[in-house]
Amino acid sequence: MTERNPNDPDWVETAKSEISGMAKEGLSHPSTKPVLTGAAIGAVAGALLPVVSLPLGLIAGAGYAFYTRIKK
């Protein structure tokens, strides 16, 4: 088991600061455009796939894009 560095921010705190920054800065925030692109791709996939609905695809696409942004 590896020990966590106490100076590393928690992923929840990172997510909260990213969401807060996206809400305050809008499209000028560096994470907003990739997350919106992921949402659009997910919505198209949701519209094309018979099992997945459009809103579910949109949420999944935005969530995946946001996760890849905060993972870095």
LUMLUMDREN-2810 file (N, C-alpha, C; in Angstrom, 1 decimal):
<atoms>
<atom><aa>M</aa><ch>A</ch><at>N</at><xx>0.8</xx><yy>-1.2</yy><zz>0.0</zz></atom>
<atom><aa>M</aa><ch>A</ch><at>CA</at><xx>0.0</xx><yy>0.0</yy><zz>0.0</zz></atom>
<atom><aa>M</aa><ch>A</ch><at>C</at><xx>0.9</xx><yy>1.2</yy><zz>0.0</zz></atom>
<atom><aa>T</aa><ch>A</ch><at>N</at><xx>0.6</xx><yy>2.2</yy><zz>-0.8</zz></atom>
<atom><aa>T</aa><ch>A</ch><at>CA</at><xx>1.3</xx><yy>3.4</yy><zz>-0.9</zz></atom>
<atom><aa>T</aa><ch>A</ch><at>C</at><xx>0.7</xx><yy>4.5</yy><zz>0.0</zz></atom>
<atom><aa>E</aa><ch>A</ch><at>N</at><xx>1.6</xx><yy>5.3</yy><zz>0.6</zz></atom>
<atom><aa>E</aa><ch>A</ch><at>CA</at><xx>1.1</xx><yy>6.4</yy><zz>1.4</zz></atom>
<atom><aa>E</aa><ch>A</ch><at>C</at><xx>0.9</xx><yy>7.6</yy><zz>0.6</zz></atom>
<atom><aa>R</aa><ch>A</ch><at>N</at><xx>-0.2</xx><yy>8.3</yy><zz>0.9</zz></atom>
<atom><aa>R</aa><ch>A</ch><at>CA</at><xx>-0.5</xx><yy>9.6</yy><zz>0.2</zz></atom>
<atom><aa>R</aa><ch>A</ch><at>C</at><xx>0.3</xx><yy>10.7</yy><zz>0.8</zz></atom>
<atom><aa>N</aa><ch>A</ch><at>N</at><xx>0.8</xx><yy>11.6</yy><zz>-0.1</zz></atom>
<atom><aa>N</aa><ch>A</ch><at>CA</at><xx>1.5</xx><yy>12.8</yy><zz>0.3</zz></atom>
<atom><aa>N</aa><ch>A</ch><at>C</at><xx>0.5</xx><yy>13.8</yy><zz>0.9</zz></atom>
<atom><aa>P</aa><ch>A</ch><at>N</at><xx>0.6</xx><yy>14.3</yy><zz>2.1</zz></atom>
<atom><aa>P</aa><ch>A</ch><at>CA</at><xx>-0.3</xx><yy>15.2</yy><zz>2.7</zz></atom>
<atom><aa>P</aa><ch>A</ch><at>C</at><xx>-0.4</xx><yy>16.5</yy><zz>1.9</zz></atom>
<atom><aa>N</aa><ch>A</ch><at>N</at><xx>0.6</xx><yy>16.8</yy><zz>1.1</zz></atom>
<atom><aa>N</aa><ch>A</ch><at>CA</at><xx>0.5</xx><yy>18.1</yy><zz>0.4</zz></atom>
<atom><aa>N</aa><ch>A</ch><at>C</at><xx>-0.3</xx><yy>17.9</yy><zz>-0.9</zz></atom>
<atom><aa>D</aa><ch>A</ch><at>N</at><xx>-0.6</xx><yy>16.7</yy><zz>-1.4</zz></atom>
<atom><aa>D</aa><ch>A</ch><at>CA</at><xx>-1.4</xx><yy>16.5</yy><zz>-2.6</zz></atom>
<atom><aa>D</aa><ch>A</ch><at>C</at><xx>-2.9</xx><yy>16.9</yy><zz>-2.3</zz></atom>
<atom><aa>P</aa><ch>A</ch><at>N</at><xx>-3.5</xx><yy>17.6</yy><zz>-3.1</zz></atom>
<atom><aa>P</aa><ch>A</ch><at>CA</at><xx>-4.9</xx><yy>18.0</yy><zz>-2.9</zz></atom>
<atom><aa>P</aa><ch>A</ch><at>C</at><xx>-5.8</xx><yy>16.7</yy><zz>-3.1</zz></atom>
<atom><aa>D</aa><ch>A</ch><at>N</at><xx>-6.8</xx><yy>16.7</yy><zz>-2.3</zz></atom>
<atom><aa>D</aa><ch>A</ch><at>CA</at><xx>-7.8</xx><yy>15.6</yy><zz>-2.5</zz></atom>
<atom><aa>D</aa><ch>A</ch><at>C</at><xx>-8.5</xx><yy>15.8</yy><zz>-3.8</zz></atom>
<atom><aa>W</aa><ch>A</ch><at>N</at><xx>-9.0</xx><yy>14.7</yy><zz>-4.4</zz></atom>
<atom><aa>W</aa><ch>A</ch><at>CA</at><xx>-9.6</xx><yy>14.8</yy><zz>-5.7</zz></atom>
<atom><aa>W</aa><ch>A</ch><at>C</at><xx>-11.0</xx><yy>15.5</yy><zz>-5.6</zz></atom>
<atom><aa>V</aa><ch>A</ch><at>N</at><xx>-11.6</xx><yy>15.4</yy><zz>-4.4</zz></atom>
<atom><aa>V</aa><ch>A</ch><at>CA</at><xx>-12.9</xx><yy>16.1</yy><zz>-4.2</zz></atom>
<atom><aa>V</aa><ch>A</ch><at>C</at><xx>-12.7</xx><yy>17.6</yy><zz>-4.2</zz></atom>
<atom><aa>E</aa><ch>A</ch><at>N</at><xx>-11.6</xx><yy>18.0</yy><zz>-3.5</zz></atom>
<atom><aa>E</aa><ch>A</ch><at>CA</at><xx>-11.3</xx><yy>19.4</yy><zz>-3.5</zz></atom>
<atom><aa>E</aa><ch>A</ch><at>C</at><xx>-10.9</xx><yy>19.9</yy><zz>-4.8</zz></atom>
<atom><aa>T</aa><ch>A</ch><at>N</at><xx>-10.2</xx><yy>19.1</yy><zz>-5.6</zz></atom>
<atom><aa>T</aa><ch>A</ch><at>CA</at><xx>-9.8</xx><yy>19.5</yy><zz>-7.0</zz></atom>
<atom><aa>T</aa><ch>A</ch><at>C</at><xx>-11.0</xx><yy>19.6</yy><zz>-7.8</zz></atom>
<atom><aa>A</aa><ch>A</ch><at>N</at><xx>-12.0</xx><yy>18.7</yy><zz>-7.7</zz></atom>
<atom><aa>A</aa><ch>A</ch><at>CA</at><xx>-13.2</xx><yy>18.8</yy><zz>-8.5</zz></atom>
<atom><aa>A</aa><ch>A</ch><at>C</at><xx>-14.0</xx><yy>20.0</yy><zz>-8.1</zz></atom>
<atom><aa>K</aa><ch>A</ch><at>N</at><xx>-14.1</xx><yy>20.3</yy><zz>-6.8</zz></atom>
<atom><aa>K</aa><ch>A</ch><at>CA</at><xx>-14.9</xx><yy>21.4</yy><zz>-6.3</zz></atom>
<atom><aa>K</aa><ch>A</ch><at>C</at><xx>-14.3</xx><yy>22.7</yy><zz>-6.9</zz></atom>
<atom><aa>S</aa><ch>A</ch><at>N</at><xx>-12.9</xx><yy>22.8</yy><zz>-6.8</zz></atom>
<atom><aa>S</aa><ch>A</ch><at>CA</at><xx>-12.3</xx><yy>24.1</yy><zz>-7.3</zz></atom>
<atom><aa>S</aa><ch>A</ch><at>C</at><xx>-12.5</xx><yy>24.2</yy><zz>-8.8</zz></atom>
<atom><aa>E</aa><ch>A</ch><at>N</at><xx>-12.4</xx><yy>23.1</yy><zz>-9.6</zz></atom>
<atom><aa>E</aa><ch>A</ch><at>CA</at><xx>-12.6</xx><yy>23.1</yy><zz>-11.0</zz></atom>
<atom><aa>E</aa><ch>A</ch><at>C</at><xx>-14.1</xx><yy>23.6</yy><zz>-11.4</zz></atom>
<atom><aa>I</aa><ch>A</ch><at>N</at><xx>-15.0</xx><yy>23.0</yy><zz>-10.7</zz></atom>
<atom><aa>I</aa><ch>A</ch><at>CA</at><xx>-16.4</xx><yy>23.3</yy><zz>-10.9</zz></atom>
<atom><aa>I</aa><ch>A</ch><at>C</at><xx>-16.7</xx><yy>24.8</yy><zz>-10.6</zz></atom>
<atom><aa>S</aa><ch>A</ch><at>N</at><xx>-16.1</xx><yy>25.2</yy><zz>-9.5</zz></atom>
<atom><aa>S</aa><ch>A</ch><at>CA</at><xx>-16.2</xx><yy>26.6</yy><zz>-9.1</zz></atom>
<atom><aa>S</aa><ch>A</ch><at>C</at><xx>-15.6</xx><yy>27.6</yy><zz>-10.1</zz></atom>
<atom><aa>G</aa><ch>A</ch><at>N</at><xx>-14.4</xx><yy>27.2</yy><zz>-10.6</zz></atom>
<atom><aa>G</aa><ch>A</ch><at>CA</at><xx>-13.8</xx><yy>28.0</yy><zz>-11.6</zz></atom>
<atom><aa>G</aa><ch>A</ch><at>C</at><xx>-14.6</xx><yy>28.1</yy><zz>-12.9</zz></atom>
<atom><aa>M</aa><ch>A</ch><at>N</at><xx>-15.1</xx><yy>26.9</yy><zz>-13.3</zz></atom>
<atom><aa>M</aa><ch>A</ch><at>CA</at><xx>-15.9</xx><yy>26.9</yy><zz>-14.5</zz></atom>
<atom><aa>M</aa><ch>A</ch><at>C</at><xx>-17.2</xx><yy>27.7</yy><zz>-14.4</zz></atom>
<atom><aa>A</aa><ch>A</ch><at>N</at><xx>-17.8</xx><yy>27.7</yy><zz>-13.2</zz></atom>
<atom><aa>A</aa><ch>A</ch><at>CA</at><xx>-19.0</xx><yy>28.5</yy><zz>-13.0</zz></atom>
<atom><aa>A</aa><ch>A</ch><at>C</at><xx>-18.7</xx><yy>30.0</yy><zz>-13.0</zz></atom>
<atom><aa>K</aa><ch>A</ch><at>N</at><xx>-17.6</xx><yy>30.4</yy><zz>-12.4</zz></atom>
<atom><aa>K</aa><ch>A</ch><at>CA</at><xx>-17.2</xx><yy>31.8</yy><zz>-12.3</zz></atom>
<atom><aa>K</aa><ch>A</ch><at>C</at><xx>-16.7</xx><yy>32.4</yy><zz>-13.6</zz></atom>
<atom><aa>E</aa><ch>A</ch><at>N</at><xx>-15.8</xx><yy>31.6</yy><zz>-14.3</zz></atom>
<atom><aa>E</aa><ch>A</ch><at>CA</at><xx>-15.2</xx><yy>32.1</yy><zz>-15.5</zz></atom>
<atom><aa>E</aa><ch>A</ch><at>C</at><xx>-15.9</xx><yy>31.8</yy><zz>-16.8</zz></atom>
<atom><aa>G</aa><ch>A</ch><at>N</at><xx>-16.8</xx><yy>30.9</yy><zz>-16.7</zz></atom>
<atom><aa>G</aa><ch>A</ch><at>CA</at><xx>-17.5</xx><yy>30.5</yy><zz>-18.0</zz></atom>
<atom><aa>G</aa><ch>A</ch><at>C</at><xx>-16.6</xx><yy>29.9</yy><zz>-19.0</zz></atom>
<atom><aa>L</aa><ch>A</ch><at>N</at><xx>-16.8</xx><yy>30.4</yy><zz>-20.3</zz></atom>
<atom><aa>L</aa><ch>A</ch><at>CA</at><xx>-16.0</xx><yy>29.8</yy><zz>-21.4</zz></atom>
<atom><aa>L</aa><ch>A</ch><at>C</at><xx>-14.5</xx><yy>30.2</yy><zz>-21.3</zz></atom>
<atom><aa>S</aa><ch>A</ch><at>N</at><xx>-14.1</xx><yy>31.1</yy><zz>-20.5</zz></atom>
<atom><aa>S</aa><ch>A</ch><at>CA</at><xx>-12.7</xx><yy>31.5</yy><zz>-20.5</zz></atom>
<atom><aa>S</aa><ch>A</ch><at>C</at><xx>-11.9</xx><yy>30.5</yy><zz>-19.6</zz></atom>
<atom><aa>H</aa><ch>A</ch><at>N</at><xx>-12.6</xx><yy>29.7</yy><zz>-18.8</zz></atom>
<atom><aa>H</aa><ch>A</ch><at>CA</at><xx>-11.9</xx><yy>28.7</yy><zz>-18.0</zz></atom>
<atom><aa>H</aa><ch>A</ch><at>C</at><xx>-11.4</xx><yy>27.6</yy><zz>-18.9</zz></atom>
<atom><aa>P</aa><ch>A</ch><at>N</at><xx>-10.2</xx><yy>27.1</yy><zz>-18.7</zz></atom>
<atom><aa>P</aa><ch>A</ch><at>CA</at><xx>-9.6</xx><yy>26.1</yy><zz>-19.6</zz></atom>
<atom><aa>P</aa><ch>A</ch><at>C</at><xx>-10.3</xx><yy>24.7</yy><zz>-19.6</zz></atom>
<atom><aa>S</aa><ch>A</ch><at>N</at><xx>-11.1</xx><yy>24.4</yy><zz>-18.6</zz></atom>
<atom><aa>S</aa><ch>A</ch><at>CA</at><xx>-11.8</xx><yy>23.1</yy><zz>-18.5</zz></atom>
<atom><aa>S</aa><ch>A</ch><at>C</at><xx>-13.2</xx><yy>23.2</yy><zz>-19.1</zz></atom>
<atom><aa>T</aa><ch>A</ch><at>N</at><xx>-13.8</xx><yy>24.3</yy><zz>-19.4</zz></atom>
<atom><aa>T</aa><ch>A</ch><at>CA</at><xx>-15.1</xx><yy>24.4</yy><zz>-19.8</zz></atom>
<atom><aa>T</aa><ch>A</ch><at>C</at><xx>-15.3</xx><yy>23.8</yy><zz>-21.2</zz></atom>
<atom><aa>K</aa><ch>A</ch><at>N</at><xx>-14.5</xx><yy>24.2</yy><zz>-22.1</zz></atom>
<atom><aa>K</aa><ch>A</ch><at>CA</at><xx>-14.7</xx><yy>23.8</yy><zz>-23.5</zz></atom>
<atom><aa>K</aa><ch>A</ch><at>C</at><xx>-14.5</xx><yy>22.3</yy><zz>-23.7</zz></atom>
<atom><aa>P</aa><ch>A</ch><at>N</at><xx>-13.5</xx><yy>21.7</yy><zz>-23.1</zz></atom>
<atom><aa>P</aa><ch>A</ch><at>CA</at><xx>-13.4</xx><yy>20.2</yy><zz>-23.2</zz></atom>
<atom><aa>P</aa><ch>A</ch><at>C</at><xx>-14.6</xx><yy>19.5</yy><zz>-22.5</zz></atom>
<atom><aa>V</aa><ch>A</ch><at>N</at><xx>-15.1</xx><yy>20.0</yy><zz>-21.4</zz></atom>
<atom><aa>V</aa><ch>A</ch><at>CA</at><xx>-16.2</xx><yy>19.3</yy><zz>-20.8</zz></atom>
<atom><aa>V</aa><ch>A</ch><at>C</at><xx>-17.5</xx><yy>19.5</yy><zz>-21.7</zz></atom>
<atom><aa>L</aa><ch>A</ch><at>N</at><xx>-17.7</xx><yy>20.6</yy><zz>-22.3</zz></atom>
<atom><aa>L</aa><ch>A</ch><at>CA</at><xx>-18.8</xx><yy>20.8</yy><zz>-23.2</zz></atom>
<atom><aa>L</aa><ch>A</ch><at>C</at><xx>-18.7</xx><yy>20.0</yy><zz>-24.4</zz></atom>
<atom><aa>T</aa><ch>A</ch><at>N</at><xx>-17.5</xx><yy>19.8</yy><zz>-24.9</zz></atom>
<atom><aa>T</aa><ch>A</ch><at>CA</at><xx>-17.2</xx><yy>18.9</yy><zz>-26.1</zz></atom>
<atom><aa>T</aa><ch>A</ch><at>C</at><xx>-17.6</xx><yy>17.5</yy><zz>-25.7</zz></atom>
<atom><aa>G</aa><ch>A</ch><at>N</at><xx>-17.1</xx><yy>17.1</yy><zz>-24.5</zz></atom>
<atom><aa>G</aa><ch>A</ch><at>CA</at><xx>-17.4</xx><yy>15.7</yy><zz>-24.1</zz></atom>
<atom><aa>G</aa><ch>A</ch><at>C</at><xx>-18.9</xx><yy>15.5</yy><zz>-23.9</zz></atom>
<atom><aa>A</aa><ch>A</ch><at>N</at><xx>-19.6</xx><yy>16.5</yy><zz>-23.4</zz></atom>
<atom><aa>A</aa><ch>A</ch><at>CA</at><xx>-21.1</xx><yy>16.5</yy><zz>-23.3</zz></atom>
<atom><aa>A</aa><ch>A</ch><at>C</at><xx>-21.8</xx><yy>16.3</yy><zz>-24.7</zz></atom>
<atom><aa>A</aa><ch>A</ch><at>N</at><xx>-21.3</xx><yy>17.1</yy><zz>-25.6</zz></atom>
<atom><aa>A</aa><ch>A</ch><at>CA</at><xx>-21.9</xx><yy>17.0</yy><zz>-27.0</zz></atom>
<atom><aa>A</aa><ch>A</ch><at>C</at><xx>-21.6</xx><yy>15.7</yy><zz>-27.6</zz></atom>
<atom><aa>I</aa><ch>A</ch><at>N</at><xx>-20.4</xx><yy>15.1</yy><zz>-27.5</zz></atom>
<atom><aa>I</aa><ch>A</ch><at>CA</at><xx>-20.1</xx><yy>13.8</yy><zz>-28.0</zz></atom>
<atom><aa>I</aa><ch>A</ch><at>C</at><xx>-21.0</xx><yy>12.7</yy><zz>-27.3</zz></atom>
<atom><aa>G</aa><ch>A</ch><at>N</at><xx>-21.1</xx><yy>12.8</yy><zz>-26.0</zz></atom>
<atom><aa>G</aa><ch>A</ch><at>CA</at><xx>-22.0</xx><yy>11.9</yy><zz>-25.3</zz></atom>
<atom><aa>G</aa><ch>A</ch><at>C</at><xx>-23.4</xx><yy>12.0</yy><zz>-25.7</zz></atom>
<atom><aa>A</aa><ch>A</ch><at>N</at><xx>-23.9</xx><yy>13.2</yy><zz>-26.0</zz></atom>
<atom><aa>A</aa><ch>A</ch><at>CA</at><xx>-25.3</xx><yy>13.4</yy><zz>-26.4</zz></atom>
<atom><aa>A</aa><ch>A</ch><at>C</at><xx>-25.5</xx><yy>12.8</yy><zz>-27.8</zz></atom>
<atom><aa>V</aa><ch>A</ch><at>N</at><xx>-24.6</xx><yy>12.9</yy><zz>-28.7</zz></atom>
<atom><aa>V</aa><ch>A</ch><at>CA</at><xx>-24.7</xx><yy>12.3</yy><zz>-30.0</zz></atom>
<atom><aa>V</aa><ch>A</ch><at>C</at><xx>-24.7</xx><yy>10.8</yy><zz>-29.9</zz></atom>
<atom><aa>A</aa><ch>A</ch><at>N</at><xx>-23.8</xx><yy>10.3</yy><zz>-29.1</zz></atom>
<atom><aa>A</aa><ch>A</ch><at>CA</at><xx>-23.7</xx><yy>8.8</yy><zz>-28.9</zz></atom>
<atom><aa>A</aa><ch>A</ch><at>C</at><xx>-25.0</xx><yy>8.3</yy><zz>-28.3</zz></atom>
<atom><aa>G</aa><ch>A</ch><at>N</at><xx>-25.6</xx><yy>9.1</yy><zz>-27.4</zz></atom>
<atom><aa>G</aa><ch>A</ch><at>CA</at><xx>-26.8</xx><yy>8.7</yy><zz>-26.7</zz></atom>
<atom><aa>G</aa><ch>A</ch><at>C</at><xx>-28.0</xx><yy>8.7</yy><zz>-27.7</zz></atom>
<atom><aa>A</aa><ch>A</ch><at>N</at><xx>-27.9</xx><yy>9.7</yy><zz>-28.7</zz></atom>
<atom><aa>A</aa><ch>A</ch><at>CA</at><xx>-29.0</xx><yy>9.7</yy><zz>-29.7</zz></atom>
<atom><aa>A</aa><ch>A</ch><at>C</at><xx>-28.9</xx><yy>8.6</yy><zz>-30.7</zz></atom>
<atom><aa>L</aa><ch>A</ch><at>N</at><xx>-27.7</xx><yy>8.1</yy><zz>-30.9</zz></atom>
<atom><aa>L</aa><ch>A</ch><at>CA</at><xx>-27.5</xx><yy>7.1</yy><zz>-31.9</zz></atom>
<atom><aa>L</aa><ch>A</ch><at>C</at><xx>-27.6</xx><yy>5.7</yy><zz>-31.4</zz></atom>
<atom><aa>L</aa><ch>A</ch><at>N</at><xx>-27.3</xx><yy>5.5</yy><zz>-30.1</zz></atom>
<atom><aa>L</aa><ch>A</ch><at>CA</at><xx>-27.4</xx><yy>4.1</yy><zz>-29.5</zz></atom>
<atom><aa>L</aa><ch>A</ch><at>C</at><xx>-28.8</xx><yy>3.9</yy><zz>-29.0</zz></atom>
<atom><aa>P</aa><ch>A</ch><at>N</at><xx>-29.3</xx><yy>2.7</yy><zz>-29.2</zz></atom>
<atom><aa>P</aa><ch>A</ch><at>CA</at><xx>-30.7</xx><yy>2.4</yy><zz>-28.8</zz></atom>
<atom><aa>P</aa><ch>A</ch><at>C</at><xx>-30.9</xx><yy>2.3</yy><zz>-27.3</zz></atom>
<atom><aa>V</aa><ch>A</ch><at>N</at><xx>-29.9</xx><yy>1.8</yy><zz>-26.6</zz></atom>
<atom><aa>V</aa><ch>A</ch><at>CA</at><xx>-30.0</xx><yy>1.6</yy><zz>-25.2</zz></atom>
<atom><aa>V</aa><ch>A</ch><at>C</at><xx>-29.8</xx><yy>2.8</yy><zz>-24.3</zz></atom>
<atom><aa>V</aa><ch>A</ch><at>N</at><xx>-29.0</xx><yy>3.8</yy><zz>-24.8</zz></atom>
<atom><aa>V</aa><ch>A</ch><at>CA</at><xx>-28.7</xx><yy>5.0</yy><zz>-24.1</zz></atom>
<atom><aa>V</aa><ch>A</ch><at>C</at><xx>-29.5</xx><yy>6.1</yy><zz>-24.6</zz></atom>
<atom><aa>S</aa><ch>A</ch><at>N</at><xx>-30.1</xx><yy>6.9</yy><zz>-23.6</zz></atom>
<atom><aa>S</aa><ch>A</ch><at>CA</at><xx>-30.9</xx><yy>8.1</yy><zz>-24.0</zz></atom>
<atom><aa>S</aa><ch>A</ch><at>C</at><xx>-30.0</xx><yy>9.3</yy><zz>-24.2</zz></atom>
<atom><aa>L</aa><ch>A</ch><at>N</at><xx>-30.5</xx><yy>10.3</yy><zz>-24.8</zz></atom>
<atom><aa>L</aa><ch>A</ch><at>CA</at><xx>-29.7</xx><yy>11.5</yy><zz>-25.0</zz></atom>
<atom><aa>L</aa><ch>A</ch><at>C</at><xx>-29.2</xx><yy>12.2</yy><zz>-23.7</zz></atom>
<atom><aa>P</aa><ch>A</ch><at>N</at><xx>-30.1</xx><yy>12.4</yy><zz>-22.7</zz></atom>
<atom><aa>P</aa><ch>A</ch><at>CA</at><xx>-29.6</xx><yy>13.0</yy><zz>-21.4</zz></atom>
<atom><aa>P</aa><ch>A</ch><at>C</at><xx>-28.5</xx><yy>12.1</yy><zz>-20.7</zz></atom>
<atom><aa>L</aa><ch>A</ch><at>N</at><xx>-28.7</xx><yy>10.8</yy><zz>-20.8</zz></atom>
<atom><aa>L</aa><ch>A</ch><at>CA</at><xx>-27.7</xx><yy>9.9</yy><zz>-20.1</zz></atom>
<atom><aa>L</aa><ch>A</ch><at>C</at><xx>-26.4</xx><yy>10.0</yy><zz>-20.9</zz></atom>
<atom><aa>G</aa><ch>A</ch><at>N</at><xx>-26.4</xx><yy>10.1</yy><zz>-22.2</zz></atom>
<atom><aa>G</aa><ch>A</ch><at>CA</at><xx>-25.2</xx><yy>10.2</yy><zz>-23.0</zz></atom>
<atom><aa>G</aa><ch>A</ch><at>C</at><xx>-24.5</xx><yy>11.6</yy><zz>-22.7</zz></atom>
<atom><aa>L</aa><ch>A</ch><at>N</at><xx>-25.3</xx><yy>12.6</yy><zz>-22.6</zz></atom>
<atom><aa>L</aa><ch>A</ch><at>CA</at><xx>-24.8</xx><yy>13.9</yy><zz>-22.3</zz></atom>
<atom><aa>L</aa><ch>A</ch><at>C</at><xx>-24.1</xx><yy>14.0</yy><zz>-20.9</zz></atom>
<atom><aa>I</aa><ch>A</ch><at>N</at><xx>-24.7</xx><yy>13.4</yy><zz>-19.9</zz></atom>
<atom><aa>I</aa><ch>A</ch><at>CA</at><xx>-24.1</xx><yy>13.4</yy><zz>-18.6</zz></atom>
<atom><aa>I</aa><ch>A</ch><at>C</at><xx>-22.9</xx><yy>12.5</yy><zz>-18.5</zz></atom>
<atom><aa>A</aa><ch>A</ch><at>N</at><xx>-22.9</xx><yy>11.4</yy><zz>-19.2</zz></atom>
<atom><aa>A</aa><ch>A</ch><at>CA</at><xx>-21.8</xx><yy>10.5</yy><zz>-19.2</zz></atom>
<atom><aa>A</aa><ch>A</ch><at>C</at><xx>-20.6</xx><yy>11.1</yy><zz>-19.9</zz></atom>
<atom><aa>G</aa><ch>A</ch><at>N</at><xx>-20.9</xx><yy>11.8</yy><zz>-21.1</zz></atom>
<atom><aa>G</aa><ch>A</ch><at>CA</at><xx>-19.8</xx><yy>12.4</yy><zz>-21.8</zz></atom>
<atom><aa>G</aa><ch>A</ch><at>C</at><xx>-19.2</xx><yy>13.6</yy><zz>-21.0</zz></atom>
<atom><aa>A</aa><ch>A</ch><at>N</at><xx>-20.0</xx><yy>14.4</yy><zz>-20.4</zz></atom>
<atom><aa>A</aa><ch>A</ch><at>CA</at><xx>-19.5</xx><yy>15.5</yy><zz>-19.6</zz></atom>
<atom><aa>A</aa><ch>A</ch><at>C</at><xx>-18.7</xx><yy>15.0</yy><zz>-18.4</zz></atom>
<atom><aa>G</aa><ch>A</ch><at>N</at><xx>-19.2</xx><yy>13.9</yy><zz>-17.8</zz></atom>
<atom><aa>G</aa><ch>A</ch><at>CA</at><xx>-18.6</xx><yy>13.4</yy><zz>-16.6</zz></atom>
<atom><aa>G</aa><ch>A</ch><at>C</at><xx>-17.2</xx><yy>12.8</yy><zz>-16.9</zz></atom>
<atom><aa>Y</aa><ch>A</ch><at>N</at><xx>-17.1</xx><yy>12.1</yy><zz>-18.1</zz></atom>
<atom><aa>Y</aa><ch>A</ch><at>CA</at><xx>-15.9</xx><yy>11.5</yy><zz>-18.5</zz></atom>
<atom><aa>Y</aa><ch>A</ch><at>C</at><xx>-14.8</xx><yy>12.6</yy><zz>-18.8</zz></atom>
<atom><aa>A</aa><ch>A</ch><at>N</at><xx>-15.3</xx><yy>13.6</yy><zz>-19.6</zz></atom>
<atom><aa>A</aa><ch>A</ch><at>CA</at><xx>-14.4</xx><yy>14.7</yy><zz>-19.9</zz></atom>
<atom><aa>A</aa><ch>A</ch><at>C</at><xx>-13.9</xx><yy>15.4</yy><zz>-18.7</zz></atom>
<atom><aa>F</aa><ch>A</ch><at>N</at><xx>-14.8</xx><yy>15.6</yy><zz>-17.7</zz></atom>
<atom><aa>F</aa><ch>A</ch><at>CA</at><xx>-14.4</xx><yy>16.3</yy><zz>-16.5</zz></atom>
<atom><aa>F</aa><ch>A</ch><at>C</at><xx>-13.4</xx><yy>15.5</yy><zz>-15.7</zz></atom>
<atom><aa>Y</aa><ch>A</ch><at>N</at><xx>-13.7</xx><yy>14.2</yy><zz>-15.6</zz></atom>
<atom><aa>Y</aa><ch>A</ch><at>CA</at><xx>-12.8</xx><yy>13.3</yy><zz>-14.9</zz></atom>
<atom><aa>Y</aa><ch>A</ch><at>C</at><xx>-11.4</xx><yy>13.3</yy><zz>-15.5</zz></atom>
<atom><aa>T</aa><ch>A</ch><at>N</at><xx>-11.3</xx><yy>13.3</yy><zz>-16.8</zz></atom>
<atom><aa>T</aa><ch>A</ch><at>CA</at><xx>-10.0</xx><yy>13.3</yy><zz>-17.4</zz></atom>
<atom><aa>T</aa><ch>A</ch><at>C</at><xx>-9.3</xx><yy>14.6</yy><zz>-17.2</zz></atom>
<atom><aa>R</aa><ch>A</ch><at>N</at><xx>-10.0</xx><yy>15.7</yy><zz>-17.0</zz></atom>
<atom><aa>R</aa><ch>A</ch><at>CA</at><xx>-9.4</xx><yy>17.0</yy><zz>-16.7</zz></atom>
<atom><aa>R</aa><ch>A</ch><at>C</at><xx>-8.8</xx><yy>17.1</yy><zz>-15.3</zz></atom>
<atom><aa>I</aa><ch>A</ch><at>N</at><xx>-9.6</xx><yy>16.5</yy><zz>-14.3</zz></atom>
<atom><aa>I</aa><ch>A</ch><at>CA</at><xx>-9.1</xx><yy>16.6</yy><zz>-12.9</zz></atom>
<atom><aa>I</aa><ch>A</ch><at>C</at><xx>-8.1</xx><yy>15.5</yy><zz>-12.6</zz></atom>
<atom><aa>K</aa><ch>A</ch><at>N</at><xx>-8.0</xx><yy>14.5</yy><zz>-13.4</zz></atom>
<atom><aa>K</aa><ch>A</ch><at>CA</at><xx>-7.1</xx><yy>13.4</yy><zz>-13.1</zz></atom>
<atom><aa>K</aa><ch>A</ch><at>C</at><xx>-5.7</xx><yy>13.8</yy><zz>-13.4</zz></atom>
<atom><aa>K</aa><ch>A</ch><at>N</at><xx>-5.4</xx><yy>14.8</yy><zz>-14.2</zz></atom>
<atom><aa>K</aa><ch>A</ch><at>CA</at><xx>-4.1</xx><yy>15.2</yy><zz>-14.6</zz></atom>
<atom><aa>K</aa><ch>A</ch><at>C</at><xx>-3.3</xx><yy>15.7</yy><zz>-13.4</zz></atom>
</atoms>
